[in-house]
Amino acid sequence: MQIKSLIFAFSLLISSSFIFAQSTETPWKVDKSHSSVGFTVTHLMISEVSGNFKDYDIQVSSTKPDFSDLKVTANIKVASINTENTQRDEHLRGDDFFNAASFPEIKFVSVAVKKIDEKHYKIIGNLSIRDVTKSVTFDAVYNGSIKSPWGNTVAVWKASASINRTDYNLKWNKALEAGGVTVSNEVAMNLVIEMSK
């Protein structure tokens, strides 16, 4: 009787360990030297200005090899905005736009992921800019995984979404004599994320 009890207890322990191992989220480390958090906005109705954020922290985890339960959390430092123009960057950090002094971070927290096919996903989450939080859906492309020369696994993602900046109280603009405005309300967000484990 004792032997049967020991066998049962051992089996239960093995099963519990296996279930726990299966449910443990796999963390990934984002390689900032091969990643970018960028944006593009239309300027003067006919041109475009692109920029990026130099300082950010992105946490990515999953329990499944196909990333169908992907979780993403991002914290982006507003003060690190860079459009290759010092005067414009200072304006963007001010209260006409992001107000970096009062709202130092842009935040994104995923709430769901939908796998469309082997490469295409939709990542749904809450995006917070200034004091406003709204739901945003990123169209994400999984470029695949590969073993690096250093022995770690590397995965690459591209993600894009479009937001209306006025929804987040980034409302500064100036009318043009010929009609239209200086800066479009629509902002395209574009991310390339290389991560490893």
Residue frames relative to the residue before (quaternion, step in Angstrom):
aa qw qx qy qz dx dy dz
M 1.0000 0.0000 0.0000 0.0000 0.00 0.00 0.00
Q 0.6563 0.5117 -0.3051 0.4630 3.56 0.99 -0.88
I 0.6293 0.5381 -0.3316 0.4521 3.60 1.04 -0.81
K 0.6480 0.5127 -0.3142 0.4675 3.58 0.97 -0.88
S 0.6518 0.5171 -0.3127 0.4582 3.57 1.00 -0.84
L 0.6497 0.5136 -0.3106 0.4666 3.56 1.02 -0.82
I 0.6456 0.5172 -0.3167 0.4642 3.57 0.99 -0.86
F 0.6526 0.5147 -0.3098 0.4617 3.56 0.98 -0.88
A 0.6664 0.5036 -0.3027 0.4590 3.56 0.94 -0.93
F 0.6458 0.5197 -0.3147 0.4624 3.58 1.01 -0.83
S 0.6481 0.5179 -0.3052 0.4675 3.58 1.00 -0.89
L 0.6475 0.5198 -0.3095 0.4634 3.55 1.00 -0.85
L 0.6426 0.5264 -0.3123 0.4608 3.56 1.03 -0.84
I 0.6529 0.5092 -0.3054 0.4703 3.58 0.96 -0.88
S 0.6623 0.5091 -0.3000 0.4607 3.58 0.94 -0.93
S 0.6619 0.5068 -0.3064 0.4594 3.57 0.94 -0.88
S 0.6432 0.5208 -0.3184 0.4623 3.55 1.02 -0.82
F 0.6498 0.5205 -0.3121 0.4576 3.57 1.02 -0.84
I 0.6536 0.5073 -0.3082 0.4696 3.57 0.96 -0.90
F 0.6529 0.5116 -0.3151 0.4612 3.57 0.96 -0.87
A 0.6528 0.5173 -0.3118 0.4572 3.56 0.97 -0.87
Q 0.6578 0.5207 -0.3054 0.4505 3.57 1.01 -0.83
S 0.7344 0.4415 -0.2355 0.4585 3.57 1.04 -0.81
T 0.5127 0.6521 -0.4221 0.3657 3.59 1.25 -0.21
E 0.4158 -0.7177 0.5024 0.2441 3.52 -0.80 0.99
T 0.3405 -0.7295 0.5601 0.1956 3.53 -1.04 0.83
P 0.2400 -0.7908 0.5435 0.1470 3.61 -0.52 1.12
W 0.1892 -0.7533 0.6198 0.1119 3.53 -1.19 0.63
K 0.2919 -0.7359 0.5834 0.1814 3.55 -1.15 0.64
V 0.3475 -0.7469 0.5341 0.1900 3.56 -0.74 1.10
D 0.2825 -0.7451 0.5874 0.1413 3.55 -0.93 1.01
K 0.2737 -0.8150 0.4898 0.1450 3.58 -0.11 1.29
S 0.6145 0.5651 -0.3575 0.4185 3.59 1.11 -0.53
H 0.7551 0.2799 -0.1829 0.5640 3.59 1.27 -0.28
S 0.6278 0.4985 -0.3331 0.4964 3.58 1.22 0.51
S 0.0646 -0.7946 0.6015 0.0511 3.56 -1.26 0.31
V 0.1665 -0.7368 0.6482 0.0962 3.53 -1.20 0.72
G 0.1120 0.8523 -0.4924 0.1362 3.55 -0.06 1.31
F 0.1455 -0.7665 0.6179 0.0978 3.53 -1.37 0.11
T 0.1380 -0.7630 0.6257 0.0854 3.53 -1.31 0.44
V 0.0237 -0.7867 0.6168 -0.0110 3.56 -1.03 0.86
T 0.4829 -0.6630 0.4877 0.2989 3.57 -1.09 0.70
H 0.1506 -0.7941 0.5873 0.0414 3.56 -0.98 0.99
L 0.8500 0.0327 -0.0711 0.5209 3.58 -0.91 1.01
M 0.6362 -0.5926 0.2906 0.3996 3.58 1.16 0.74
I 0.8016 0.2980 -0.1370 0.4999 3.63 1.14 -0.47
S 0.7329 0.3703 -0.2272 0.5236 3.59 1.22 -0.24
E 0.3120 -0.7366 0.5615 0.2118 3.56 -1.28 -0.09
V 0.1419 -0.7408 0.6484 0.1033 3.52 -1.24 0.63
S 0.1305 -0.7930 0.5930 0.0501 3.54 -0.89 0.99
G 0.0171 0.7940 -0.6074 0.0165 3.54 -1.18 0.56
N 0.1820 -0.7734 0.5932 0.1300 3.53 -1.31 -0.06
F 0.3895 -0.6656 0.5763 0.2703 3.51 -1.37 0.13
K 0.3588 -0.7792 0.4850 0.1700 3.55 -0.69 1.14
D 0.7802 0.2898 -0.1312 0.5386 3.57 1.09 -0.73
Y 0.2583 0.7519 -0.5643 0.2224 3.56 -0.63 1.14
D 0.1927 -0.7404 0.6294 0.1360 3.52 -1.34 0.35
I 0.0110 -0.8014 0.5970 -0.0350 3.58 -0.68 1.10
Q 0.1418 -0.7827 0.6039 0.0501 3.56 -0.78 1.10
V 0.0233 -0.7976 0.6017 -0.0367 3.57 -0.79 1.07
S 0.1055 0.7909 -0.5977 0.0783 3.58 -0.94 0.88
S 0.0259 0.7769 -0.6290 0.0112 3.55 -1.29 0.41
T 0.3426 -0.7194 0.5590 0.2295 3.57 -1.25 0.41
K 0.7284 0.4011 -0.2195 0.5103 3.57 1.25 -0.39
P 0.5486 -0.6552 0.4109 0.3176 3.60 -0.96 0.82
D 0.6931 0.4531 -0.2899 0.4799 3.62 1.16 -0.44
F 0.4660 -0.7237 0.4051 0.3082 3.60 1.34 0.25
S 0.3552 0.7647 -0.4814 0.2394 3.59 1.15 0.40
D 0.7258 0.3089 -0.2440 0.5642 3.60 1.26 -0.06
L 0.1213 0.8439 -0.5062 0.1300 3.54 1.16 0.76
K 0.0732 -0.7645 0.6390 0.0428 3.56 -1.12 0.78
V 0.0434 -0.8080 0.5870 -0.0256 3.55 -0.90 0.98
T 0.0085 0.7576 -0.6526 0.0056 3.54 -1.05 0.86
A 0.0240 -0.8150 0.5785 -0.0246 3.58 -0.78 1.02
N 0.0513 -0.7535 0.6550 0.0244 3.53 -1.12 0.83
I 0.0750 -0.8218 0.5642 -0.0275 3.56 -0.51 1.26
K 0.3603 -0.7434 0.5266 0.2006 3.57 -0.79 1.05
V 0.4163 -0.7419 0.4731 0.2290 3.57 -0.50 1.23
A 0.6476 0.5548 -0.3232 0.4102 3.59 0.95 -0.84
S 0.6474 0.5349 -0.3198 0.4388 3.60 1.21 -0.38
I 0.3489 0.7549 -0.4935 0.2547 3.61 1.26 0.18
N 0.0179 -0.8102 0.5836 -0.0508 3.56 -0.96 0.91
T 0.0219 0.7942 -0.6057 0.0442 3.57 -0.71 1.14
E 0.5290 -0.6565 0.3766 0.3838 3.56 1.32 0.36
N 0.6846 0.3651 -0.2997 0.5552 3.57 1.17 0.64
T 0.3991 -0.7716 0.4439 0.2197 3.57 -0.32 1.29
Q 0.6677 0.5038 -0.3079 0.4534 3.60 0.88 -0.91
R 0.6650 0.4905 -0.3015 0.4757 3.57 0.95 -0.86
D 0.6444 0.5279 -0.3291 0.4446 3.60 0.95 -0.81
E 0.6424 0.5095 -0.3202 0.4746 3.59 1.01 -0.77
H 0.6260 0.5262 -0.3332 0.4692 3.57 1.05 -0.75
L 0.6638 0.5099 -0.3001 0.4575 3.59 0.95 -0.87
R 0.6578 0.5015 -0.3101 0.4686 3.59 1.10 -0.66
G 0.6301 0.5739 -0.3239 0.4107 3.59 1.20 -0.47
D 0.7415 -0.4578 0.2825 0.4011 3.54 -1.36 0.08
D 0.5221 0.6128 -0.4327 0.4057 3.63 1.17 -0.24
F 0.7800 0.2191 -0.1148 0.5749 3.55 1.18 -0.60
F 0.8862 0.0209 -0.0057 0.4629 3.62 -0.52 -1.15
N 0.1751 -0.7914 0.5548 0.1876 3.60 1.08 -0.66
A 0.0775 -0.8575 0.5085 0.0060 3.54 0.61 1.23
A 0.5992 0.5818 -0.3660 0.4105 3.60 1.09 -0.61
S 0.7607 0.3552 -0.1916 0.5083 3.60 0.95 -0.87
F 0.7843 0.1782 -0.0779 0.5892 3.57 1.14 -0.68
P 0.0964 -0.8828 0.4580 0.0414 3.58 0.46 1.24
E 0.7928 0.2837 -0.1520 0.5175 3.60 1.15 -0.39
I 0.2626 -0.6640 0.6704 0.2018 3.49 -1.32 0.56
K 0.0933 -0.8267 0.5546 0.0160 3.58 -0.80 0.97
F 0.0343 -0.7678 0.6393 0.0237 3.54 -1.16 0.71
V 0.0061 -0.7769 0.6290 -0.0262 3.56 -0.94 0.98
S 0.3482 -0.7504 0.5223 0.2069 3.57 -0.61 1.10
V 0.1902 -0.7778 0.5895 0.1061 3.56 -1.16 0.68
A 0.7982 -0.0013 0.0106 0.6024 3.60 1.22 -0.39
V 0.1161 -0.7621 0.6296 0.0963 3.54 -1.26 0.44
K 0.1451 -0.7786 0.6067 0.0689 3.57 -1.00 0.87
K 0.2475 -0.7636 0.5799 0.1392 3.55 -0.69 1.08
I 0.2586 -0.7866 0.5465 0.1254 3.57 -0.60 1.17
D 0.7425 -0.1815 0.1279 0.6319 3.56 0.99 -0.92
E 0.8014 -0.3163 0.1878 0.4716 3.60 -1.22 -0.24
K 0.7849 0.3205 -0.1639 0.5043 3.59 1.11 -0.59
H 0.7645 0.3994 -0.1830 0.4717 3.57 1.07 -0.72
Y 0.0260 -0.7881 0.6127 -0.0526 3.51 -0.96 1.03
K 0.2120 -0.7043 0.6455 0.2057 3.53 -1.36 0.19
I 0.1347 -0.7856 0.6024 0.0421 3.54 -0.74 1.13
I 0.1263 -0.8099 0.5725 0.0194 3.55 -0.49 1.26
G 0.2055 0.7954 -0.5510 0.1465 3.56 -0.87 0.87
N 0.5479 -0.5993 0.4800 0.3320 3.53 -1.37 -0.02
L 0.1398 -0.7869 0.5996 0.0409 3.55 -0.74 1.14
S 0.1091 -0.7998 0.5898 0.0237 3.56 -0.79 1.10
I 0.0654 0.7557 -0.6466 0.0814 3.55 -0.81 1.13
R 0.7929 0.0416 -0.1175 0.5965 3.56 -0.78 1.07
D 0.7429 -0.3670 0.2705 0.4901 3.63 -0.74 -0.98
V 0.5788 0.5735 -0.3670 0.4487 3.58 1.22 0.52
T 0.0783 -0.7760 0.6250 0.0325 3.57 -1.02 0.87
K 0.0616 0.7949 -0.5985 0.0777 3.56 -0.81 1.04
S 0.5414 -0.6092 0.4736 0.3339 3.53 -1.25 0.50
V 0.0264 -0.7854 0.6178 -0.0292 3.56 -0.98 0.96
T 0.1990 -0.7661 0.5995 0.1186 3.56 -1.09 0.75
F 0.2010 -0.7694 0.5989 0.0945 3.54 -0.78 1.09
D 0.2977 -0.6916 0.6265 0.2014 3.55 -1.06 0.83
A 0.0592 -0.8396 0.5391 -0.0312 3.56 -0.41 1.25
V 0.1619 -0.7607 0.6235 0.0797 3.53 -1.11 0.79
Y 0.2423 -0.7571 0.5941 0.1233 3.55 -0.78 1.09
N 0.2749 -0.8080 0.5038 0.1334 3.59 -0.36 1.24
G 0.6345 -0.5333 0.3268 0.4540 3.57 1.27 -0.29
S 0.3762 -0.6962 0.5653 0.2328 3.53 -1.40 0.06
I 0.0252 -0.7927 0.6089 -0.0141 3.54 -1.18 0.61
K 0.4549 -0.6450 0.5336 0.3037 3.56 -1.21 0.51
S 0.3333 -0.7609 0.5228 0.1913 3.57 -0.70 1.07
P 0.6618 -0.5003 0.3680 0.4199 3.62 -1.23 0.23
W 0.6777 0.4816 -0.2836 0.4778 3.60 1.26 -0.39
G 0.6288 -0.6101 0.3051 0.3731 3.58 1.29 0.25
N 0.6248 0.5270 -0.3611 0.4489 3.61 1.20 -0.13
T 0.4910 -0.6400 0.5050 0.3069 3.55 -1.29 0.38
V 0.1220 -0.7961 0.5920 0.0303 3.54 -0.85 1.04
A 0.0558 -0.7797 0.6235 0.0120 3.58 -0.96 0.93
V 0.1599 -0.7981 0.5775 0.0636 3.56 -1.07 0.77
W 0.0755 -0.7846 0.6154 0.0015 3.54 -1.00 0.97
K 0.1227 -0.7237 0.6688 0.1175 3.52 -1.31 0.53
A 0.0061 0.8096 -0.5857 0.0378 3.58 -0.91 0.87
S 0.0180 -0.8013 0.5976 -0.0200 3.54 -1.06 0.78
A 0.0529 0.7674 -0.6376 0.0433 3.52 -1.21 0.62
S 0.2678 -0.7442 0.5892 0.1650 3.54 -1.27 0.42
I 0.0341 -0.7932 0.6079 0.0086 3.56 -0.94 0.90
N 0.4008 -0.6406 0.5867 0.2910 3.53 -1.35 0.29
R 0.3908 -0.7687 0.4546 0.2228 3.58 -0.39 1.22
T 0.6155 0.5603 -0.3615 0.4202 3.60 1.09 -0.58
D 0.5428 0.6038 -0.3994 0.4257 3.60 1.21 -0.36
Y 0.7417 0.3716 -0.1932 0.5239 3.56 1.21 -0.58
N 0.5521 -0.6573 0.3583 0.3672 3.57 1.27 0.51
L 0.4388 0.5979 -0.5208 0.4227 3.56 1.01 0.85
K 0.1080 0.8980 -0.4092 0.1203 3.53 0.61 1.22
W 0.4376 0.7161 -0.4703 0.2728 3.62 1.16 -0.14
N 0.1918 0.7567 -0.6125 0.1242 3.56 -1.07 0.79
K 0.1656 -0.7622 0.6140 0.1206 3.55 -1.32 0.16
A 0.4358 -0.7135 0.4900 0.2467 3.55 -0.84 1.03
L 0.3521 -0.7164 0.5672 0.2029 3.53 -1.20 0.68
E 0.5908 -0.5952 0.4101 0.3585 3.57 -1.07 0.70
A 0.7172 0.4428 -0.2489 0.4771 3.57 1.00 -0.78
G 0.6403 -0.4845 0.3326 0.4946 3.56 1.28 -0.01
G 0.7058 0.4130 -0.3272 0.4735 3.53 -1.15 0.59
V 0.4211 -0.6991 0.5262 0.2390 3.55 -1.32 -0.12
T 0.6637 -0.5343 0.3599 0.3801 3.54 -1.28 0.39
V 0.8072 0.1296 -0.0230 0.5754 3.57 0.90 -0.98
S 0.4359 -0.6972 0.5008 0.2704 3.58 -0.86 0.92
N 0.5252 -0.6213 0.4786 0.3302 3.55 -1.22 0.49
E 0.6664 0.5065 -0.2999 0.4576 3.56 1.10 -0.69
V 0.0687 -0.7804 0.6215 0.0088 3.55 -0.91 0.98
A 0.2445 -0.7601 0.5873 0.1323 3.55 -0.85 1.01
M 0.1741 -0.7749 0.6017 0.0840 3.57 -0.81 1.03
N 0.0198 -0.8094 0.5854 -0.0415 3.55 -0.86 1.01
L 0.0263 -0.8129 0.5809 -0.0322 3.55 -0.71 1.10
V 0.0759 -0.7309 0.6746 0.0701 3.52 -1.19 0.70
I 0.0299 -0.8255 0.5619 -0.0427 3.55 -0.56 1.17
E 0.0730 -0.7536 0.6527 0.0273 3.54 -0.78 1.13
M 0.0315 0.8179 -0.5705 0.0671 3.56 -0.68 1.06
S 0.1502 -0.8077 0.5676 0.0541 3.55 -1.14 0.58
K 0.0604 -0.7666 0.6342 0.0800 3.53 -1.33 0.26
